[in-house]
Amino acid sequence: MGAARTLTTGEREELLATLEERFLAHAARHPDLDWAEVRSRLDERPEALWSLAEMERTGGEPDVVGRDEATGELLFCDCARESPKGRRSICYDGAARKARKKHAPDSSAVEMATAMGVELLDEDQYRALQALGPVDTKTSSWVKTPPAMRERGGGLFGDHRFGRVFFYHNGVESYYAARGFRGVLRV
């Protein structure tokens, strides 16, 4: 992908084909939407394609999961079965990463999401994603942490075990090979 946050024509067409195939294969994720509307939105927002390409490149398998009723924006989310492989072994945010005295990871969930042009899922979005089908059954994903909790050094992450969704807390400096993050992109 080009360094200027744009895609070549070939990259763009390949990504759109992948997104369309996934959209059609998983119609239950977006029963009230059709591909023509999604494609039209993407054609109007080429910068969104770059973010979607980053989601795809890092293993997120992005797909439309609904619409924000307040804004009308389409919501693309990482729908990979497990936390995206290209975004694991990271702590919560840049301050946590910099505070590590030993073995600091290369990046963090918040820094990577910002660089990709996406947001971390919040608890409600994570639950909504899980309602479409279990994800993170062997991994876990950082979720947007309330400021009051973050100020105290805590971060939230979620997973799906024993037939239900769980949220836990951890120190924001922690990182594990099986924990990454899932992003949401508004188009």
Secondary structure, DSSP 8 states (H G I E B T S, - for coil): --TTS---HHHHHHHHHHHHHHHHHTGGG-TT--HHHHHHHHHH-HHHHHHHHHHHHTT--EEEEEE-TTT--EEEEE--SSS-GGG-S-BSSHHHHHH-SSS--S-BHHHHHHHHT-EE--HHHHHHHHHTS---SSSEEEE---HHHHHTTEEEEEEEETTEEEEEEEETT---TTEEE-EEEE-
